[in-house]
């Protein structure tokens, strides 16, 4: 008989953007259920065992009928996701099973479509290749809608896209809201990400204005990034807001000094399920999401992971995204 699911407390909320708690001298790196278990108790408990007691939804026949026949025939909704950090996507306490808000939303969508969810963790780079080739029906991995990506993929939105600037708790940097604020800093950012595009754009603006350039560093693992932040090799980390707010709360070593829309200063960024261009899945996924928003299960999933403030009122197919680089 398997043991009962282990509960953990997840500390991610709007308040965590302003305050962190605890120390991390003896704590393991984030990205695991062990890290998820150590967040400050704010009344939100989640299950970090591989046997997830997920919120489920009923099949909606009219929406399921929209799914392309080849996918319906397989009866499976194969989704790719990258293992990031809690609460987006991480591994359960068996160190194997992917869990998180991305997995929960993908599973809900599969329920409405009448398909069996199968979630496969992969690298960020391979996620795009696998979706483009048709190997994955969709990618649920904190993917921002951009105009360039819309040339190759279709999107069905399901969450607001907020990025965050994270610095050491004792850093003299107290606010990052504009390009000049990062002039001369050494900043870590994920390669190939939307936040990298924004940072590069800021750096170009700074150089054009005669300001010091940004020194950009890349790390494959979040643990390596945070080690560099602690040691002073970098001064800031530009990453998705949910993961940064979570880390700041758990570690007690960092703070959030600014947030920014993933689509830039003039457009609210949106996170979306990504599908192969023209494969006919974006609309049924969007319709499924809107059914889930209406019946309340979508909101319950976001609340489960502390991300209610990133809820969208409606899922859209291929909305305006991050503008093309000039």
LUMNUMI-683178 format. One record per residue: x, y, z of N, C-alpha, C, O in turn. Coordinates in steps of 0.02 Angstrom, whole numbers, plus 50000, padded with zeros to 5 digits. Layout:
BEGIN
XYZXYZXYZXYZ...
This chain:
BEGIN
500424994050000500005000050000500445006250000500925006750039500285010849958500685016949954500525021350013499995020950043501015025550031500915030050087500465035750068500365037150009500185039150118499745044850105500135050550075500735051250090499825054650034500175060250002500475064850055500155066250106501065067150042501395071850088501175078850070501185080750012500965082750119500745089650107501315094450118501745093350160501305099750079501805105150088501445111750087500875112150064501765116650111501475123350111501815127550059502425128050058501435130650016501705134549961501615141949976501055144249988502165145649975502125152849991502245157049930502795159449919501735157849890501775162349833501145166449832500595163649823501205172749840500635177349838500895184249823501495185349819500425188849814500645195649799501065198449856501515202549845500925196249917501305198849974502025196749970502465200249997502165191149938502845188749936503275192849889503885192049888502975197049851503365201549809503725206749851504215209749830503475207749912503745212949954504125210150014504515213750045504015203750030504345201150090504545193950079504205190150044505105191950110505325185050109505405182850181505405187050227505465176450192505495174150260505965168250266506085164650217506235167150327506645161350340507345162050314507525167050283507735156850327508425156450303508505150250262508075145850262509055149850226509145144250180509825140950187510045137550141510165141850243510835139150248510865131650241511355128950217510325128150263510325120850262509815118150212509665112150212509565122450168509035120250124509295117950057509795120550032508965112950027509165110549962508985115649908508605120349920509255114549849509105119049794508365118649777508055113449787508085124149750507395124049730507325119849667507825117749637506695118549647506565114349590506375107449610506275103149567506315106049676506125099449701505565100149751505425105649775505245094549766504715094649816504985096449884504625099349925505615094649898505915096449962505915103949972505785106450027506055107649918506035114949922505325117349931505195122049969504855114249896504155116249902503895115349972503445118949994504175110550008503935109150075504165114250127503925114050184504605118750108504895123250157504665130450152504945134750186504165131750113503915138550108503545140450172503335136150211503485146950183503165149450244502435147550246502095147850194502175145650304501465143750308501005149750303500965153950348500655150150247500165155550238499465152650226499025156050202499385146250245498725143150241498585139650176498025137150167499055139250131498945135950068499355129550065499965129850059499015123850069499375117450070499295113950003498765113849973499845111049980499825107349917500145100549927500535099449973499965096049884500225089249886500825088849840500765090249781501395086849866502005086249825502185079049811502745077649788501735074349824501865067449808501735066249734501405070249701502005060849706501865059349636501135057549623500905057949567500785055449675500065053849669499665060149680499405061149735499615064249631499285070749637498525069949640498225066449599498225073249688497495073449692497265079549653497025084549682497325079149588497185084949545496445086549541496015082149547496305092849531495625095049515495465092549445495865093349399494895089549437494715086649372494085089949344493725093349379493975088849279493405091849245493065086549202493355081349186492455087949184492065083349142492185084749068492325090449049492125079649028492165080448955491585084748931491015084048954491735089248885491215093348853491185091048780491625092448740490655087448763490615084148698490695089048639491035087448591490385094848644490415099648589491125102048577491325103148520491515102748630492205105048623492645099248601493095100048560492525093348629492905087448611492835085948536493305083448504492255087548509492135086248437492565090748393492655089348334492835096248421493255100748382493965098048373494335100248329494155093248415494845090548412494945086848346494525082948326495505088148311495645084648248495575077048256495755074248307495305073948205495145066748209495745062448225495685057448261496335064248201496935060248214497105060248288497315055148315497015065948321497145066348392496605062548431496765059048479495975063248411495435059648444495545052148439495415048448486495785049848381495895042748371496435040048418496385034348441496935044048432497455041848479497205041848550497435037948592496725046148564496435046348631496885049148684496755048448744497425052248663497925054648710498105061948696498125064148638498215065648749498425072648744499145072948770499275073748829499615072248723500325072148740500585079248745500585082948695500785081148804500995088048818501725088148838501955083948878502095093048812502785094048833502825099748882502465104648876503255099048932503385104348979504105104149001504415098849002504375109849018505055110149044505015110549120504595113949148505465106949153505475107249226505835113549247506445114149241505445118249273505715124649297505775124349373506165120349400505415128549406505415129049478504695129049503504235130649465504595127349566503925128249595503725135549590504155139849599503105137249576502535132649571502345130949499501815128049487502765132649450502595131549380502615124149362502095121149348503205121349363503295114249345503925111849380504465114749372503865106549419504445103849454504325096449466503805093749446504785093049499504695085849510504435084649580504605088149628504025079449585503735077549650504265074549695504855074349676504055072349753504545069849800504825062949783505205060049821504625060249725504955054349699505535056249653505875051849625505625062849644506155065549601506085063449528506565063549490505485061649508505365059349439504735062649410504755065449355504185062349446503535064349419503475071849414503555075449463503325074449354503225081749346502555083849376502035080949360502575089049418501965091849447502015099449445502555102249434501455102749455501445110049456500825112749422500405108849400500775119249419500185122349389500135120749315499585120149289500705120149280500675118649208500365111749197499935110849153500585106849237500315100149230499575099849247499185096349215499375103649298498675103649319498225106649265497695103849250498435112149235498015115349183497985110949121497455110149091498555108049102498565103549044498105097549055497765095349008498095094949116497665089249131496925091149129496515087249105496755097149153496075099549149495835100249077495285098249059496275102949035496105103748965495985096848933495505096048895496405092148949496325085348922495645082448943495315079148903495445083649006494795081249029494225083848985493795080048963494225090348973493685093448933493695090648862493165089748832494295089348836494345086848767494215079348763494195076548708494115076048819493985068948819494595064748802494535059248775495175067248819495805063848804496175062148868496075065348920496595057048864497015055148922497635059548923498015059548874497765063148977498365067348978498995063248987499015058649028499505064848949500175062048959500675067748955500725070948903501035068849008501475074649013502195072349013502405068049052502575075248967503275073248959503745079148971503715084048934504155078849023504645084249034505195083948983505415078548962505435089848962505965090248913506345096748923506175100648967506845097848883507215104148887506815109648853506375108348812506965115948871506635121648841506715121648766506235122748729507325120448742507455120448670507075114948634506785116048581507075108948663506745103348630505985104148631505645101448587505725107748680505005108848683504755112048618504265109748590505105117148595504895120648534504975116248473504545116248429505515112448470505625107948414505085102448412504825100848358504915099648470504435094248473503735096548457503355092848425503555102548478502895105248461502865106848386502365105348353503405109748360503415111448289503365105348245503055105548192503685099948266503685093748226503025089848232502885085448192502625091648282502005087948293502065082248342501575078748355502655081248371502735075848420502285077148480501945072648503502275083448505501835085248560501215088648532501255092848486500645086948560500035090448540500065097748561499815102148527500395098948618500445105848643501015106248692501245101248720501245112348702501735113848754501415118248807501145123548790501445116148870501225120248926501845121448969502025117149009502165127248960502805128148993502965135549003503525137748988502475139349027502595146449039502835150048976503285154248980502555148348919502755151148855502385157648841501765157848843502755162848829502465169348813502265169748739502625167348696501695172748726501495174048657501925179648629501955185048658502255178448572502635183648537502435183548464502205178548438502525189148431502345189548361502795184948319502555182048270503415184348336503865179748300503645172548309503645168648260503475170648369503265163748381502615162148344502505156448324502185167048336501545165948301501655164248228501195161648195502245165648201502385163648132502425156048126502305153248072502595152748181502745145648179502255141548222502155135548209501945144648271501515141148318500845144748325500785150648310500345141048349499715144048370499685143948446500005139748478499305148548475499285149348547498575149848574498135152648542498485147148634497855147848671498045150148741498355146348779497865156248759498115159348820497765156648882497185154748880498145156648939497845154349001498125157749064497905156149119498595162349057498845165749117499195172249097499465172749042499175177149142499555183249130500295181749135500505177449173500685185349097501415184449097501745190249133501765195849108502005188749192502375193749230503085191249242503185185449260503565195549232504265194049245504485197849308504165202649328505025195549338505255198749400506005199549400506375195549372506225204849433506935206049446507095203949517506815206749565507535199049524507715196349589508445198049604508885197049562508575200549664509255202449684509375199749755508895197949789510005199449776510135197449845509775201849895509655207749881509595199049951509195202650001509545208950025509215213950040510215208750029510595214550053510855218949996511295223150007510595217849936510835221749878510655229149886510125230849911511115233449863510945240649862510435242349808510155247849809510315237649762509805238749710509125238049742508955232749768508725243249740508075243149772507495243449723506915242149741507635245249660507095245749611507375244949541507865248249523507065240649501507215240049430506565240549392506155236049394506485246049357505865247149319505985249449248505525249549207506615251249232506765253949166507475252049146507875250049188507645252749081508305250749058508885253649096509365250149112508865260049113509425263349147509575260049214510135260549239509075256749244509175253649310509645247649307509915245649359509755244749248510185238849244510855240449209511275236049200510955246649191511585248649159512175246949204512195248849262512645243249176513255241449213513185235449259513675233349289512585232649265512495226849309512655220349272512625220049211512825215249310512905208549284512265204749299512085203849357511925202549247511245199849253511215192849223511485191749168510895188149257510765181549230510075181249200509605184349225510025177649145509385176849111509395170149074509935167849055508815167149063508785160849027508885161848953508585166348923509295157648923509425158148851508805156248811508475151248825508645160248760508085158948717507415160748745506895159148716507405163948803506775165748835506545172648815506925176648786505915174048831505645180548818506005185948858506125191448834506165184248920506505189248962507205190948935507455196448945507515186148900508155187748869508065193048815508475197648809507535192348775507405197248723507305204248752507555209248725506935204548807506815211048839507465213948866507605219848857507865209748898508495212148926508965214548871509295219748879509005210948816509425213048760509195219748731509595223948712508525220548728508255226848704508435232548751508625237948728508385231448816508585236548865509325238348857509515244148861509725233148847510445234448841510605238648779511035243048781510255237248724510355241348664510155248648677510505253148654509615249648712509405256448729509925259948772510075265848762510205256248820510715259248863511335261148824511615266548834511555256748781512155258048741512035264148696512485268348689511445264548667511285270248623511285276748663511415282148635511125276348727511105282248769511775283748802511825288448842512275279848786512945280848814513035278148884513505279948918512575273848906512625270848972513035264448970513165261648916513245262149028513645256049031513245250049007512645249549021513565245348973513205239348949513055234549006513375234749059512555230348995512395225049041512855219049027512955217348969513115216049079513495209949071513015204049082512765203049137512875200249029512365195049032512695188249042513165186449008512425184549090512675177849105512115172749096511525174249107512295166749075511815161449064511995155249105512575153249107511495152249136511595146149175511045141249156510465143249147511215134949150510715129949131510265127849189509685126049179510535128149250510155126049308510015131949354510445136349364509405132049383509235137449429509705137449489509885142749515509905131449511510355131049569511015134649555511285137949599511265134149494511885137549475511775145049474512215148949494511195147249450511045154349449511035157249519511325162549532510705153749564510665156349633511325155949670511455160149713511745151149653512415150949681512815157049659513165160149698512745158749594513075164649567512815171049600513195175749612512175171149615511875177049647512135177749719512295183249741512175172049753512425172249822513165174249826513375177849871513545171849777514265173049778514465179949751515035182049758513985183449721514135190049694514375190049622514575195249596514375184149590514585183949520514085187449475514255189949422513455187449497512945191349462512595195749513512605194349573512285201049489511945205749535511185205349532510845207849576510935202249479510205201849471510035195849427510435193549387509415193549436509155187949396508475190149369508045192149408508385189649303507775191649270507415185249248507645181749204506845183849279506515177349270505765177949278505515183349296505385172549266504665172749277504495174549349504815172149396504005178849357503815181149424503615175549472503825175749530503225170549451503025165449499503625161849531503635160749591504115160049490504685156349516505125160749560505375158549611505215166949540505635171449579505305173149646505645173249698504665174649645504315176149708504335170149755504425170949815504255164249727504285158149767504985157349798505045156049858505495158149757506185157249783506335162349837506645160749888506135168649826506265173749876505945171949943506225173049996505335169149939504985167350000505315161450035505385161450096505515156449996505795150350025506495151450053506645149250108506915154750014507615155250033507765160550086508205159650128507385165950084507535171550129508175175150110508415179450148508465173550052509105176350031509045181649978509515185349965508455182249948508365186849892507735191049902507335189749947507655195949858507055200149860506875201949788507295201949743506245203549778505995205849713506005213449714505715216549758506345216449664506395223749662506025226749602506085232749589505655222649567505265225349511504945219749472505225214349466504355221049444504035216349398503905219949332503905226049328503815215949280503765218749213503335214149170503395208049174502915216949129502505213049083502955209249034503435212049006502785202949023503175199048976503135201348904503525199148861502675205948889502615208448821502875215648814502765218848763503215218148866503495224748861503065230148892502565228548924503255236448884502935241948921502245243848896501875247148933502055241948836501415244248809500895238748801500345240148777501055232648822500595227048812500665222048869501225220348889500105219848897500125214748949500315208048917499965205648872500855205048940501055198548914500575193148933500225193648984500545187948892500095182348905500475175748897500875174848850500335171148942500605164348940500095159948904499495160748914500335155448862499865151548821500105144448809500695142948810499605140148796499755133548769499985134548697499675138248659500515131148679500815131948612500695125548572500845120048595500435126348511500315120648467500655121648400500855127248383500715116348363500975116748295500525121248253499915120848258500825125548213500435130148172499955126448126500145122048088499315128348132498825125648086498595118548100498265115548058498775115748159498575108748171497865108048198497635102548210497525113748208496825113548228496695112548301496125111348321497215112848343497125111648414497045117948456496775117648511497285123648431497265129648473496555131648492496435133448549496095131248445495405133248460495075128648511494795131148560495095122048502494795117748554495125118448622494785118048673495775119648624496115120748688495855127148719495705127348779495795132548679495535138848704494815138148727494625140748780494405134548689493715133548708493675129548773493245130848816494115124648781494145120648842494325125148902494025124648955494815129448892495025133948945494455138648965494355140049024494085141148916493525145548932492975141848969492645144749013492875135448953492385131448991492625130549063492225130649109493275129649071493565128649138493545135149178493445135049239493645140749144493575147249178492855148149202492735150349258492385146449159491675147249175491445142749232491065144849275491695136449233491455131849285491845132449351491675129249400492365136649352492725137949413493325133549427493725135049472493415128149389493965123649402494645126849386495145125449419494655131049335495265134749318495495139049377496085139049395495025142749406495195146949463495435142949522495875145149559495145137049533495355132749588496075130449579496455129949628496265128949517496955126649504497445132349519497955131249552497295138349494497755143949507497805145349582498345146649608497245144949617497245146049689497655140749724498005142149773497625134649700498005129149730498755130549730499105128649777498985134049678499695135449671499875142649688500445144749678499405146449714499555153249735499615158249679499965163249686499295156849622499375161149563498725164449541498635166049482498275165549588497635168549570497705175349538497295177349496498215179049557498305185849529498505185649455498505190849422498685179749429498875179249358498325176249315498445174249258497715175949342497155173149305496945177649247496995183749252496725174649193496435178449137495685177649139495425172649163495325182649115494595182449114494345178149056493785175549058494765177449004494565173748945495185171248908495675174848903495145165148884495685162448841495585164948770495025165048744496135167048739496115169548671496585165448626497085162748650496415165048563496835161748514497255166948478496985171548447497905166248480498375170548445498245178048454498175181748405498215180448516498135187648527498785191348512499295188048499498775197948512499395201648502499915199448554499765198548613500535198548530501065196248574501635201148577501595206648549502165199148610502755203248615502965205448545503045201248501503055211948533503215214348466503865211448438504305209348476503915211448373504525209048340505095213748356505015219748367505685210848357506285214848368506395219248307506315217048250506585225448319506705230148265507405229148235507595232748189
